[in-house]
Amino acid sequence: MMIKLSDGCYVAADQITEVKLSSYGTNITVRTRDGIGHSHAPSTTGEMHSELDRLIAEINRATGDKQ
C-alpha cells in the first residue's frame, strides 16, 4: 500500500523505517529502507501533530501493526 506524504509524493508503507518530527517542529521526515528521507511540512503547527498521527495510523494499518 502506498502512503501519501504530500501532493505527488507517495511511499510504499512496507519501506518506511522512521517517521520523525523535526526538533523545531517545522516538518515531518519519513525515512525509507534505502536511507532516503522525505520531508513534509503541513501549513500550520496545529496540523503538524494531526498529520503525524495520520501518517502513523496509515502506516500501521497498511503493515498490519495492531499497536
Order of alpha helices (4+ residues) and beta strands (2+ residues): beta-beta-beta-beta-beta-alpha
